[in-house]
Amino acid sequence: MPAAPHDALAPLDDTAPATLAARVTEAVRDAIVDGRLVAGERYSVALLAGQFGVSRTPVREALLVLERQGMVRFERNRGVRVLETSLHDLEEVFGLRLLLEVPATERACELLDAPALDALGRELAAMRAAAGAGDEAAFMAHDRAFHAALLLAAGNRRLAEIVAQLRDAVRFRGASTVGRSRDLGAILAEHDAIMAALRARDGAAAAAAMRAHLLSTGRLLLAQEGGAGHDLAWAALVRLPGEAGAASPGADPGGAER
């Protein structure tokens, strides 16, 4: 029998400017990420429509979008199941983020204008303030905004959207290194290194700092989520500017970045 949401889902205001299906998509995604819709449980379209106070059509459209993003799966005549995220999923996410964000950071360094650099600086300052206040939720919101602004500065909107979906997959698992493998200050320091290279207009250093940040985060998450023996194999394929070639299989491309 399909489950009921862990906590009630708020009805949506159908006078909002965005399309109804898009707002339902965002609402369902948020409910999955914060645990109101539980991983592994099955829900009916009718139940979700009733919770949101909308018809079944926008709910079905939203779930089809989330199915393409790997967050849910339709089961014939049984509703939709919220998918669980595995260690292999984490490996895939950080492999893709390395392949996408490292070269994008170098590209953004070439294209950043003064207003875009100032916007990144404001996000970093907000991260610093949140770290000082111990506000993890605010810190991570500005962390996401920092990465999104950097990727948009690289001139590729689709890339920014893809990375946002990859980050959602990790949020959906509830996996975080904060308070377990490292504190907010350590994460802030990694972003400080990225920002310093961007301000110096040093694309190679910015790309290296981004790779160090993603390797650190990915490896810590895999280790703490029970991934003994797992590593980011795709990291060996991520070359930095000036490197003669990709690292050989099994080599540690992070070196002293561990």
C-alpha positions as CSV (number, residue, x, y, z in Angstrom):
1,M,0.0,0.0,0.0
2,P,1.4,3.4,-0.9
3,A,2.8,5.3,2.1
4,A,1.7,8.7,3.4
5,P,4.3,11.5,3.6
6,H,6.2,11.6,6.9
7,D,4.9,15.1,7.5
8,A,2.1,16.9,5.7
9,L,2.9,18.6,2.4
10,A,1.7,22.1,2.2
11,P,-0.9,23.0,-0.5
12,L,0.6,25.1,-3.3
13,D,-0.5,28.6,-4.2
14,D,-1.6,28.3,-7.8
15,T,-1.4,32.1,-8.2
16,A,2.5,31.9,-8.1
17,P,4.2,33.0,-11.4
18,A,6.0,29.8,-12.2
19,T,4.2,27.0,-14.0
20,L,2.3,24.7,-11.7
21,A,4.2,21.6,-12.9
22,A,7.5,23.3,-12.2
23,R,6.4,24.3,-8.7
24,V,5.2,20.8,-8.0
25,T,8.6,19.4,-9.2
26,E,10.4,21.7,-6.8
27,A,8.1,20.9,-3.9
28,V,8.4,17.2,-4.4
29,R,12.2,17.5,-4.7
30,D,12.4,19.5,-1.5
31,A,10.2,16.9,0.3
32,I,12.5,14.1,-0.8
33,V,15.6,16.0,0.2
34,D,14.3,16.9,3.7
35,G,12.8,13.4,4.3
36,R,9.1,14.2,4.3
37,L,9.0,11.7,1.3
38,V,11.1,8.8,2.5
39,A,13.6,7.0,0.4
40,G,12.4,3.5,-0.4
41,E,8.7,4.3,0.2
42,R,6.0,4.2,-2.4
43,Y,3.5,7.0,-2.9
44,S,0.4,7.4,-5.1
45,V,0.0,10.3,-7.5
46,A,-3.5,10.8,-6.1
47,L,-2.2,11.1,-2.6
48,L,0.5,13.6,-3.5
49,A,-2.0,15.6,-5.6
50,G,-4.3,15.8,-2.6
51,Q,-1.5,16.9,-0.3
52,F,-0.5,19.7,-2.6
53,G,-4.1,20.7,-3.4
54,V,-3.6,20.3,-7.2
55,S,-4.8,17.9,-9.9
56,R,-3.0,14.7,-10.8
57,T,-1.7,16.1,-14.1
58,P,1.0,18.5,-12.8
59,V,2.0,15.9,-10.1
60,R,2.5,13.2,-12.8
61,E,4.5,15.7,-14.9
62,A,6.7,16.6,-12.0
63,L,7.3,12.9,-11.1
64,L,8.3,12.2,-14.7
65,V,10.9,15.0,-14.5
66,L,12.2,13.6,-11.2
67,E,12.3,10.1,-12.7
68,R,14.6,11.3,-15.5
69,Q,16.8,12.8,-12.8
70,G,17.0,9.5,-11.0
71,M,15.1,10.5,-7.8
72,V,12.0,8.4,-8.2
73,R,10.8,5.4,-10.2
74,F,7.2,4.7,-11.5
75,E,5.9,1.2,-10.7
76,R,3.1,0.0,-12.9
77,N,-0.3,0.6,-11.3
78,R,1.4,1.0,-7.9
79,G,2.5,4.6,-7.8
80,V,6.0,6.0,-7.6
81,R,8.9,4.9,-5.4
82,V,11.5,7.3,-4.0
83,L,14.9,5.8,-4.9
84,E,17.7,5.3,-2.4
85,T,21.2,6.7,-3.2
86,S,24.0,4.1,-3.0
87,L,27.7,4.5,-2.5
88,H,28.1,3.9,-6.3
89,D,25.8,6.8,-6.9
90,L,28.1,9.0,-4.7
91,E,31.1,7.8,-6.8
92,E,29.3,8.7,-10.0
93,V,28.2,12.1,-8.7
94,F,31.7,13.2,-7.7
95,G,33.3,11.7,-10.8
96,L,30.9,13.8,-12.9
97,R,31.4,16.9,-10.8
98,L,35.2,16.6,-11.2
99,L,34.9,16.2,-15.0
100,L,32.5,19.1,-15.3
101,E,33.5,21.7,-12.6
102,V,37.3,21.6,-12.8
103,P,37.5,22.7,-16.5
104,A,34.5,25.0,-16.0
105,T,36.4,26.8,-13.2
106,E,39.3,27.5,-15.5
107,R,36.9,28.8,-18.1
108,A,35.1,31.0,-15.7
109,C,38.4,32.5,-14.6
110,E,38.9,33.7,-18.1
111,L,35.4,35.1,-18.5
112,L,34.6,36.6,-15.0
113,D,33.9,40.3,-15.1
114,A,34.0,42.6,-12.1
115,P,30.3,42.3,-11.2
116,A,30.5,38.4,-11.3
117,L,33.6,38.4,-9.2
118,D,31.9,40.7,-6.7
119,A,28.9,38.3,-6.6
120,L,31.1,35.4,-5.8
121,G,32.8,37.5,-3.1
122,R,29.4,38.2,-1.5
123,E,28.5,34.5,-1.4
124,L,31.9,33.7,0.1
125,A,31.4,36.4,2.7
126,A,27.9,35.0,3.5
127,M,29.5,31.5,3.9
128,R,32.1,33.0,6.3
129,A,29.3,34.7,8.4
130,A,27.3,31.5,8.5
131,A,30.3,29.5,9.6
132,G,31.0,31.9,12.4
133,A,27.4,31.5,13.5
134,G,27.4,27.8,13.2
135,D,24.5,27.9,10.8
136,E,25.0,24.9,8.5
137,A,21.8,25.4,6.5
138,A,22.7,29.0,5.6
139,F,26.3,28.0,4.9
140,M,25.3,25.2,2.5
141,A,22.8,27.5,0.7
142,H,25.5,30.0,0.0
143,D,27.9,27.2,-0.9
144,R,25.4,26.1,-3.6
145,A,25.0,29.7,-4.8
146,F,28.8,30.1,-5.0
147,H,29.2,27.0,-7.2
148,A,26.2,28.0,-9.3
149,A,27.4,31.5,-9.9
150,L,30.9,30.2,-10.9
151,L,29.4,27.7,-13.4
152,L,27.2,30.3,-14.9
153,A,30.2,32.6,-15.2
154,A,31.8,29.9,-17.4
155,G,29.0,30.6,-19.9
156,N,27.2,27.2,-19.8
157,R,23.7,27.3,-18.2
158,R,23.1,23.7,-18.9
159,L,26.2,22.7,-17.1
160,A,25.1,24.7,-14.0
161,E,21.7,22.9,-14.1
162,I,23.3,19.4,-14.4
163,V,25.6,20.1,-11.4
164,A,22.7,21.4,-9.4
165,Q,20.9,18.0,-10.1
166,L,24.1,16.1,-9.1
167,R,24.3,18.0,-5.8
168,D,20.6,17.3,-5.2
169,A,21.4,13.5,-5.4
170,V,23.9,13.9,-2.5
171,R,21.5,16.1,-0.5
172,F,18.8,13.5,-1.1
173,R,20.9,10.9,0.6
174,G,21.3,13.2,3.6
175,A,25.1,12.8,3.3
176,S,27.2,15.6,4.7
177,T,30.8,15.8,6.0
178,V,29.9,18.7,8.4
179,G,30.4,17.7,12.0
180,R,31.5,14.2,11.0
181,S,34.6,14.4,8.8
182,R,35.3,18.2,9.0
183,D,33.8,21.5,10.1
184,L,32.4,24.5,8.2
185,G,35.8,26.3,8.6
186,A,37.6,23.6,6.6
187,I,35.1,23.8,3.8
188,L,35.3,27.6,3.8
189,A,39.1,27.4,3.5
190,E,38.7,25.3,0.3
191,H,36.5,27.9,-1.1
192,D,38.9,30.7,0.0
193,A,41.6,29.0,-2.1
194,I,39.3,28.9,-5.2
195,M,38.4,32.5,-4.7
196,A,42.0,33.7,-4.2
197,A,42.9,32.0,-7.5
198,L,40.0,33.6,-9.3
199,R,40.9,37.1,-8.0
200,A,44.5,36.5,-9.2
201,R,43.1,35.5,-12.6
202,D,45.1,32.3,-12.4
203,G,42.9,29.7,-14.2
204,A,45.3,26.8,-13.5
205,A,45.4,27.5,-9.8
206,A,41.6,27.9,-9.7
207,A,41.0,24.6,-11.4
208,A,43.5,22.9,-9.1
209,A,41.7,24.4,-6.0
210,M,38.4,23.2,-7.3
211,R,39.7,19.7,-7.9
212,A,41.2,19.6,-4.4
213,H,37.9,20.7,-3.0
214,L,35.8,18.1,-4.9
215,L,38.3,15.3,-4.2
216,S,38.3,16.1,-0.5
217,T,34.5,16.2,-0.2
218,G,34.0,13.1,-2.3
219,R,36.6,11.0,-0.5
220,L,35.4,12.0,2.9
221,L,31.8,11.2,2.1
222,L,32.6,7.8,0.6
223,A,34.7,7.0,3.7
224,Q,32.2,8.1,6.3
225,E,29.2,6.5,4.4
226,G,30.8,3.1,4.7
227,G,32.7,3.1,1.4
228,A,35.9,1.4,2.6
229,G,37.9,0.5,-0.5
230,H,36.0,2.9,-2.7
231,D,37.7,5.8,-4.4
232,L,37.0,8.3,-7.1
233,A,38.4,6.3,-10.0
234,W,37.3,9.0,-12.6
235,A,39.5,11.6,-10.8
236,A,42.5,10.1,-12.7
237,L,41.0,11.4,-16.0
238,V,40.7,15.0,-14.8
239,R,43.7,16.9,-16.1
240,L,44.8,20.3,-14.9
241,P,46.1,23.0,-17.3
242,G,49.7,22.4,-18.1
243,E,49.7,18.7,-17.2
244,A,51.2,16.6,-19.9
245,G,48.6,13.9,-19.7
246,A,46.1,12.1,-17.5
247,A,47.3,10.4,-14.4
248,S,47.9,6.7,-14.8
249,P,45.2,4.3,-13.5
250,G,45.5,3.8,-9.8
251,A,47.6,6.9,-9.3
252,D,46.5,9.5,-6.8
253,P,45.8,12.7,-8.8
254,G,45.2,14.7,-5.6
255,G,48.7,14.0,-4.3
256,A,49.0,16.1,-1.1
257,E,45.4,17.2,-1.4
258,R,44.1,14.3,0.8
